[in-house]
Amino acid sequence: MQCLQRIHALRDALHSHRRAGQRIGLVPTMGNLHDGHLALVAAARQHADIVVASIFVNPTQFGPGEDLEAYPRTLEADCARLREAGCDLVFVPDERTLYPRGGQRQTRVSVPEVSQGLCGGSRPGHFDGVATIVTMLFNLVQPDLACFGEKDYQQLAVIRRLVEDLHLPIEIIGVPIVRDADGLAMSSRNGYLTTDQRRTAPHLQQTLRELGDALEAGAEVSATLQEGRQRLCEAGFEPDYLELRAADLSESNASAGDAVLLAAAWLGSTRLIDNLTLRLPAATSPP
Ligand code: PAF
């Protein structure tokens, strides 16, 4: 596996593969890799001849007071895991390479509508940072396909929309959430949890499942969501949001029945997110 830091080295390395007609798959990451990331690599492996991963803790998607400094940097272990997973090339640029003017003075990509509310509501500017770095990586790697986890449901929707709006010839593959044995969705931030918080954390998914069952059985939406928020509080979470949306994240478009229940909740200073896709009975629609 090649490990490259410079843009020109990345472009040179990919040039010959592209000329040979090989399909290039991209897995963007911020490192501190877990099995969820390796599932992205496996998906890219299935669909591409050459798998490129990137590791870059992107400062423009962190808000003031968020965990940019604390975010774990584990480059050596990450490279070992990527090599083992069959990744061909890893791109590990530094901040000055990608943002030579600094993140604040950088051209930004902003995806309207789908970036609003949910995580975008709690983390203003977050999805502009994500859309900017992902567009930059798409431009540098020029992949045929790119893989993103479904745990970050809104992020995946933002990226699909940006690819559509900018007419980028890139297939976006959403990869199902990988969970620990007790149901907790894998996340680089799970490492922040204390032992007690780690024990509580699976309640987030359990609550989504219970609410999902009720909604699929026709329960009234706002009362069910209210009940869900209360259950999360009782379990020790501080809910950030718990919302039911149409699968495309528009708020009032679930008539076809495909919907998604999305939650973000704090356990101490760690913010966890999760989601569950549902099929609502015909008479139900999100509030
Ligand atoms: O999902 C992530 O890890 C990041 O948001 C991404 C897509 C790598 C952009 O920095």
Boltz pocket constraint, residues with backbone or C-beta under 6 A from the ligand:
constraints:
  - pocket:
      binder: B
      contacts: [[A, 28], [A, 29], [A, 30], [A, 56], [A, 58], [A, 61], [A, 130], [A, 133], [A, 134], [A, 152], [A, 155]]
      max_distance: 6.0
